[in-house]
Amino acid sequence: MINNMFENKNALVCGSTDGIGKATAILLAKRGAEIILVARNEKKLISTISELSIYNGQSHKYICSDFDEPSGLKEAVKDKLSDYDKPIHILINNSGGPPGGPLIQAEENEFLIAFQRLLICNHVLAQEVVPQMKKIKYGRIINIISTSVKQVIKGLGVSNTIRGSVAQWAKTLALELGEFGITVNNILPGYTKTNRLNELALKNAHSKGKNVEDIFNNWASNNSINRIGDAKEIAESVAFLASESSGFINGHDLVVDGGRFK
């Protein structure tokens, strides 16, 4: 049976060529949404579009832009949407996190780069789509953040700091936009199989003199299910918050971490 819960819905999905972003784009398309992918690698964008379902007659598109350059991202999105004759119903804010490391050793510029990538880019994207959402009295803005919003993660000093500000930005936006039928919610994934997690595992293994498998096993033991999450599982949670069924959920942090307890 075909699940077309997103039929006639259009979604702008960021960081959509890898990991959670890609899994989300694939799932939303499979359920009927038309997708505009946003990422910086055009080759991967073209490849990802070829993986998106078109059973519902969708005409998927992409925007190639770097999240380290918010002004360039804003112009690229503005240009694409000016030629797009449909409203954006769903915005998925998602981008790669900063390098790991102790907070006290972080350089000032690391905070600025992370703030631009994780908060300013979210903000300019919201500014581009919210006017359309207000007109149709419907919108779903979902931010992929981290469980560090609830419990900081050792060795991710800059990420812990900036992601907390993103969560508060989202809750403030939820307060402002709820009356227009627009909800703003956060997904807080736990340890999830992505390229970023692989990179963090390699760095941890090198610094601690351990093998990568030991690092992953240790992370898995931090939750009650004793395994690392799959990006598809996070995507299912995103899909729920992106649906019409979630209309009374706003300003919420949805933790998807296998019951992380440390």
Long-range contacts (C-beta under 8 A, 24 or more apart in sequence): 2-55, 3-30, 3-31, 3-32, 4-31, 4-32, 4-56, 5-31, 5-32, 5-239, 5-243, 5-244, 6-31, 6-32, 6-33, 6-90, 6-239, 6-242, 6-243, 7-32, 7-33, 7-56, 8-32, 9-33, 9-34, 9-89, 9-90, 9-242, 10-34, 10-35, 10-36, 10-84, 10-86, 10-87, 10-88, 10-89, 10-90, 11-35, 11-36, 11-88, 11-89, 11-90, 11-91, 11-92, 11-242, 12-36, 12-38, 12-77, 12-88, 12-90, 12-91, 12-92, 12-125, 12-129, 13-37, 13-38, 13-90, 13-92, 13-94, 14-38, 14-39, 14-67, 14-92, 14-93, 14-94, 14-95, 14-121, 14-125, 15-39, 15-67, 15-94, 15-95, 15-96, 15-144, 16-45, 16-48, 16-92, 16-94, 17-41, 17-44, 17-45, 17-47, 17-48, 18-44, 18-194, 18-195, 19-192, 19-193, 19-194, 19-195, 19-196, 19-231, 20-94, 20-144, 20-189, 20-192, 20-194, 20-231, 20-234, 20-235, 20-238, 21-92, 21-94, 21-144, 22-48, 22-231, 23-231, 23-232, 23-234, 23-235, 24-92, 24-94, 24-234, 24-235, 24-238, 24-239, 25-52, 25-92, 26-51, 26-52, 26-53, 26-235, 27-232, 27-235, 27-236, 27-238, 27-239, 28-90, 28-239, 28-242, 29-53, 29-54, 29-58, 29-60, 31-239, 32-56, 32-58, 33-58, 33-90, 34-58, 34-59, 34-60, 34-86, 35-60, 35-61, 36-60, 36-61, 36-62, 36-63, 36-80, 36-84, 36-88, 37-61, 37-62, 37-63, 38-62, 38-63, 38-65, 38-73, 38-77, 39-64, 39-65, 40-64, 40-65, 40-66, 40-67, 67-95, 67-96, 67-116, 67-117, 67-121, 68-113, 68-116, 68-117, 70-116, 70-120, 70-121, 70-124, 73-121, 73-124, 73-125, 74-124, 74-125, 74-127, 74-128, 77-124, 77-125, 77-128, 78-128, 81-128, 81-129, 81-132, 87-132, 87-133, 87-135, 87-136, 88-129, 88-132, 88-133, 88-139, 89-133, 89-136, 89-138, 89-139, 89-140, 90-139, 90-140, 90-141, 90-142, 90-242, 91-125, 91-126, 91-129, 91-139, 91-140, 91-141, 91-142, 92-142, 92-144, 92-238, 92-242, 93-121, 93-122, 93-125, 93-126, 93-141, 93-142, 93-143, 93-144, 94-143, 94-144, 95-121, 96-196, 97-146, 97-156, 97-159, 97-163, 97-196, 98-158, 98-159, 98-162, 99-158, 99-203, 100-155, 100-156, 100-157, 100-159, 100-200, 100-203, 100-204, 101-155, 101-156, 101-157, 101-158, 102-155, 102-157, 103-157, 103-158, 103-160, 103-161, 104-157, 105-157, 106-157, 106-158, 110-158, 111-158, 111-161, 111-162, 114-158, 114-159, 114-161, 114-162, 115-162, 115-165, 118-162, 118-163, 118-166, 119-162, 119-165, 119-166, 119-169, 122-166, 122-169, 122-170, 123-169, 126-173, 130-177, 130-182, 133-177, 133-180, 133-181, 133-182, 134-180, 134-182, 137-180, 137-181, 138-181, 138-182, 139-177, 139-180, 139-181, 139-182, 139-183, 140-182, 140-183, 140-185, 140-241, 140-242, 140-243, 140-246, 141-170, 141-173, 141-177, 141-182, 141-183, 141-184, 141-185, 142-184, 142-185, 142-186, 142-187, 142-238, 142-241, 142-242, 143-167, 143-170, 143-184, 143-185, 143-186, 143-187, 144-186, 144-187, 144-189, 144-234, 144-238, 145-170, 145-186, 145-187, 145-188, 145-253, 146-188, 146-189, 147-188, 147-189, 147-190, 147-255, 147-257, 147-260, 148-188, 149-186, 149-188, 149-253, 150-188, 150-253, 150-255, 151-260, 155-200, 155-204, 156-200, 167-253, 170-251, 171-251, 174-250, 174-251, 175-251, 178-250, 178-251, 181-247, 183-241, 183-246, 183-247, 183-249, 183-250, 184-250, 184-251, 185-241, 185-246, 185-249, 185-250, 185-251, 185-252, 185-253, 185-254, 186-252, 186-253, 186-254, 187-234, 187-237, 187-238, 187-241, 187-254, 187-256, 188-253, 188-254, 188-255, 188-256, 188-257, 189-229, 189-234, 189-256, 189-257, 190-222, 190-223, 190-229, 190-255, 190-256, 190-257, 190-258, 190-260, 191-219, 191-220, 191-222, 191-223, 191-228, 191-229, 191-257, 191-258, 191-260, 192-228, 192-229, 192-230, 192-231, 192-233, 192-234, 193-228, 193-229, 193-230, 193-231, 194-231, 197-228, 222-260, 222-261, 222-262, 223-257, 223-258, 223-259, 223-260, 223-261, 224-258, 224-259, 224-260, 224-261, 225-258, 225-259, 226-258, 227-258, 229-256, 229-257, 229-258
